[in-house]
Amino acid sequence: MDLIIHQTYLPHDDPDASLAFYRDTLGFEVRNEVEYGGMHWITVGPAEQPLTSIVLHPPAADPGITDDERRTIIEMMAKGTYGHVNLATRDLDGAFERLQASDADVVQEPIEQPYGVRDCAFRDPAGNMIRIIELR
Protein backbone atom coordinates (compact mmCIF):
# COMPACT_ATOMS: atom_id res chain seq x y z
CA MET A 1 0.00 0.00 0.00
CA ASP A 2 1.08 3.55 -0.70
CA LEU A 3 -0.38 5.53 2.22
CA ILE A 4 0.31 8.98 3.62
CA ILE A 5 -1.12 10.80 6.62
CA HIS A 6 -3.53 13.25 5.01
CA GLN A 7 -5.55 14.75 7.85
CA THR A 8 -5.80 14.55 11.59
CA TYR A 9 -8.46 16.20 13.71
CA LEU A 10 -8.18 18.37 16.80
CA PRO A 11 -11.12 20.01 18.55
CA HIS A 12 -11.32 23.75 19.01
CA ASP A 13 -13.77 26.03 20.76
CA ASP A 14 -12.66 29.46 19.52
CA PRO A 15 -12.02 29.87 15.77
CA ASP A 16 -10.31 33.27 16.13
CA ALA A 17 -7.89 32.03 18.80
CA SER A 18 -7.22 28.85 16.82
CA LEU A 19 -6.50 30.81 13.64
CA ALA A 20 -4.16 33.17 15.47
CA PHE A 21 -2.30 30.28 17.04
CA TYR A 22 -1.93 27.90 14.08
CA ARG A 23 -1.49 30.57 11.40
CA ASP A 24 0.36 33.36 13.20
CA THR A 25 2.29 31.52 15.91
CA LEU A 26 3.05 28.18 14.23
CA GLY A 27 3.18 29.65 10.72
CA PHE A 28 0.78 27.11 9.18
CA GLU A 29 -1.16 28.08 6.10
CA VAL A 30 -4.94 28.12 6.22
CA ARG A 31 -6.24 25.70 3.63
CA ASN A 32 -9.96 25.80 4.23
CA GLU A 33 -12.58 27.38 6.48
CA VAL A 34 -16.12 26.11 6.63
CA GLU A 35 -19.04 27.41 8.66
CA TYR A 36 -22.13 25.27 8.91
CA GLY A 37 -24.94 25.25 11.41
CA GLY A 38 -23.20 27.75 13.67
CA MET A 39 -20.01 25.65 13.77
CA HIS A 40 -16.61 26.49 12.29
CA TRP A 41 -14.04 24.08 10.82
CA ILE A 42 -10.54 25.27 9.94
CA THR A 43 -7.99 23.23 7.98
CA VAL A 44 -4.34 24.22 8.44
CA GLY A 45 -0.95 22.74 7.63
CA PRO A 46 2.69 23.44 6.91
CA ALA A 47 3.20 25.10 3.51
CA GLU A 48 5.98 22.59 2.71
CA GLN A 49 3.60 19.67 3.25
CA PRO A 50 0.53 20.40 1.12
CA LEU A 51 -0.90 16.90 1.52
CA THR A 52 -0.82 16.88 5.35
CA SER A 53 -3.38 18.88 7.32
CA ILE A 54 -4.86 19.40 10.75
CA VAL A 55 -8.61 19.91 10.76
CA LEU A 56 -9.68 22.03 13.73
CA HIS A 57 -13.28 21.10 14.41
CA PRO A 58 -15.96 22.02 16.94
CA PRO A 59 -16.46 19.31 19.56
CA ALA A 60 -20.22 19.48 18.96
CA ALA A 61 -19.82 18.46 15.31
CA ASP A 62 -19.99 14.68 15.70
CA PRO A 63 -23.63 13.59 15.47
CA GLY A 64 -22.77 10.13 16.81
CA ILE A 65 -22.02 11.22 20.38
CA THR A 66 -24.43 11.81 23.21
CA ASP A 67 -24.86 15.04 25.15
CA ASP A 68 -23.05 13.42 28.10
CA GLU A 69 -20.14 12.43 25.87
CA ARG A 70 -20.01 15.93 24.41
CA ARG A 71 -19.87 17.41 27.93
CA THR A 72 -17.06 15.00 28.81
CA ILE A 73 -15.10 16.05 25.72
CA ILE A 74 -15.52 19.74 26.60
CA GLU A 75 -14.39 19.03 30.19
CA MET A 76 -11.35 17.10 28.94
CA MET A 77 -10.49 19.90 26.51
CA ALA A 78 -10.60 22.39 29.40
CA LYS A 79 -8.13 20.20 31.33
CA GLY A 80 -5.94 19.65 28.27
CA THR A 81 -6.40 15.88 28.29
CA TYR A 82 -8.41 15.29 25.11
CA GLY A 83 -6.58 16.13 21.87
CA HIS A 84 -2.88 15.93 21.07
CA VAL A 85 -0.48 15.96 18.15
CA ASN A 86 3.29 15.64 17.80
CA LEU A 87 5.14 18.00 15.48
CA ALA A 88 8.85 17.93 14.63
CA THR A 89 11.55 20.46 13.76
CA ARG A 90 15.29 20.62 13.28
CA ASP A 91 15.37 23.85 15.35
CA LEU A 92 13.63 22.98 18.62
CA ASP A 93 15.17 25.88 20.54
CA GLY A 94 14.10 28.39 17.89
CA ALA A 95 10.57 26.98 17.80
CA PHE A 96 10.36 27.07 21.58
CA GLU A 97 11.54 30.69 21.71
CA ARG A 98 8.91 31.69 19.15
CA LEU A 99 6.17 29.93 21.13
CA GLN A 100 7.31 31.36 24.42
CA ALA A 101 7.38 34.88 22.95
CA SER A 102 3.79 34.42 21.77
CA ASP A 103 2.55 33.67 25.28
CA ALA A 104 1.66 30.10 24.33
CA ASP A 105 0.73 27.88 27.27
CA VAL A 106 4.11 26.20 27.82
CA VAL A 107 3.86 22.82 29.55
CA GLN A 108 7.48 21.69 29.24
CA GLU A 109 10.64 23.46 28.14
CA PRO A 110 12.99 21.63 25.76
CA ILE A 111 14.44 18.60 27.53
CA GLU A 112 16.28 15.41 26.67
CA GLN A 113 13.85 12.57 27.40
CA PRO A 114 15.03 9.23 28.83
CA TYR A 115 13.52 7.47 25.78
CA GLY A 116 15.92 9.16 23.38
CA VAL A 117 14.21 12.28 22.04
CA ARG A 118 14.55 15.95 22.87
CA ASP A 119 11.23 17.77 22.90
CA CYS A 120 9.03 20.46 24.44
CA ALA A 121 5.30 20.68 25.05
CA PHE A 122 2.60 23.34 25.09
CA ARG A 123 -1.16 23.65 24.72
CA ASP A 124 -3.08 25.33 21.93
CA PRO A 125 -5.95 27.73 22.81
CA ALA A 126 -8.41 24.79 23.07
CA GLY A 127 -6.15 22.90 25.49
CA ASN A 128 -4.83 20.35 22.98
CA MET A 129 -1.38 19.06 23.92
CA ILE A 130 1.24 19.76 21.26
CA ARG A 131 4.69 18.26 21.56
CA ILE A 132 7.51 19.37 19.30
CA ILE A 133 10.23 16.79 18.79
CA GLU A 134 13.70 17.75 17.63
CA LEU A 135 14.75 16.03 14.42
CA ARG A 136 18.37 14.98 14.52
C-alpha positions as CSV (number, residue, x, y, z in Angstrom):
1,M,0.0,0.0,0.0
2,D,1.1,3.5,-0.7
3,L,-0.4,5.5,2.2
4,I,0.3,9.0,3.6
5,I,-1.1,10.8,6.6
6,H,-3.5,13.2,5.0
7,Q,-5.6,14.7,7.9
8,T,-5.8,14.6,11.6
9,Y,-8.5,16.2,13.7
10,L,-8.2,18.4,16.8
11,P,-11.1,20.0,18.5
12,H,-11.3,23.8,19.0
13,D,-13.8,26.0,20.8
14,D,-12.7,29.5,19.5
15,P,-12.0,29.9,15.8
16,D,-10.3,33.3,16.1
17,A,-7.9,32.0,18.8
18,S,-7.2,28.8,16.8
19,L,-6.5,30.8,13.6
20,A,-4.2,33.2,15.5
21,F,-2.3,30.3,17.0
22,Y,-1.9,27.9,14.1
23,R,-1.5,30.6,11.4
24,D,0.4,33.4,13.2
25,T,2.3,31.5,15.9
26,L,3.0,28.2,14.2
27,G,3.2,29.6,10.7
28,F,0.8,27.1,9.2
29,E,-1.2,28.1,6.1
30,V,-4.9,28.1,6.2
31,R,-6.2,25.7,3.6
32,N,-10.0,25.8,4.2
33,E,-12.6,27.4,6.5
34,V,-16.1,26.1,6.6
35,E,-19.0,27.4,8.7
36,Y,-22.1,25.3,8.9
37,G,-24.9,25.2,11.4
38,G,-23.2,27.8,13.7
39,M,-20.0,25.6,13.8
40,H,-16.6,26.5,12.3
41,W,-14.0,24.1,10.8
42,I,-10.5,25.3,9.9
43,T,-8.0,23.2,8.0
44,V,-4.3,24.2,8.4
45,G,-1.0,22.7,7.6
46,P,2.7,23.4,6.9
47,A,3.2,25.1,3.5
48,E,6.0,22.6,2.7
49,Q,3.6,19.7,3.3
50,P,0.5,20.4,1.1
51,L,-0.9,16.9,1.5
52,T,-0.8,16.9,5.3
53,S,-3.4,18.9,7.3
54,I,-4.9,19.4,10.7
55,V,-8.6,19.9,10.8
56,L,-9.7,22.0,13.7
57,H,-13.3,21.1,14.4
58,P,-16.0,22.0,16.9
59,P,-16.5,19.3,19.6
60,A,-20.2,19.5,19.0
61,A,-19.8,18.5,15.3
62,D,-20.0,14.7,15.7
63,P,-23.6,13.6,15.5
64,G,-22.8,10.1,16.8
65,I,-22.0,11.2,20.4
66,T,-24.4,11.8,23.2
67,D,-24.9,15.0,25.1
68,D,-23.1,13.4,28.1
69,E,-20.1,12.4,25.9
70,R,-20.0,15.9,24.4
71,R,-19.9,17.4,27.9
72,T,-17.1,15.0,28.8
73,I,-15.1,16.1,25.7
74,I,-15.5,19.7,26.6
75,E,-14.4,19.0,30.2
76,M,-11.3,17.1,28.9
77,M,-10.5,19.9,26.5
78,A,-10.6,22.4,29.4
79,K,-8.1,20.2,31.3
80,G,-5.9,19.6,28.3
81,T,-6.4,15.9,28.3
82,Y,-8.4,15.3,25.1
83,G,-6.6,16.1,21.9
84,H,-2.9,15.9,21.1
85,V,-0.5,16.0,18.2
86,N,3.3,15.6,17.8
87,L,5.1,18.0,15.5
88,A,8.8,17.9,14.6
89,T,11.5,20.5,13.8
90,R,15.3,20.6,13.3
91,D,15.4,23.8,15.3
92,L,13.6,23.0,18.6
93,D,15.2,25.9,20.5
94,G,14.1,28.4,17.9
95,A,10.6,27.0,17.8
96,F,10.4,27.1,21.6
97,E,11.5,30.7,21.7
98,R,8.9,31.7,19.2
99,L,6.2,29.9,21.1
100,Q,7.3,31.4,24.4
101,A,7.4,34.9,22.9
102,S,3.8,34.4,21.8
103,D,2.5,33.7,25.3
104,A,1.7,30.1,24.3
105,D,0.7,27.9,27.3
106,V,4.1,26.2,27.8
107,V,3.9,22.8,29.5
108,Q,7.5,21.7,29.2
109,E,10.6,23.5,28.1
110,P,13.0,21.6,25.8
111,I,14.4,18.6,27.5
112,E,16.3,15.4,26.7
113,Q,13.9,12.6,27.4
114,P,15.0,9.2,28.8
115,Y,13.5,7.5,25.8
116,G,15.9,9.2,23.4
117,V,14.2,12.3,22.0
118,R,14.5,16.0,22.9
119,D,11.2,17.8,22.9
120,C,9.0,20.5,24.4
121,A,5.3,20.7,25.1
122,F,2.6,23.3,25.1
123,R,-1.2,23.7,24.7
124,D,-3.1,25.3,21.9
125,P,-6.0,27.7,22.8
126,A,-8.4,24.8,23.1
127,G,-6.1,22.9,25.5
128,N,-4.8,20.3,23.0
129,M,-1.4,19.1,23.9
130,I,1.2,19.8,21.3
131,R,4.7,18.3,21.6
132,I,7.5,19.4,19.3
133,I,10.2,16.8,18.8
134,E,13.7,17.7,17.6
135,L,14.8,16.0,14.4
136,R,18.4,15.0,14.5
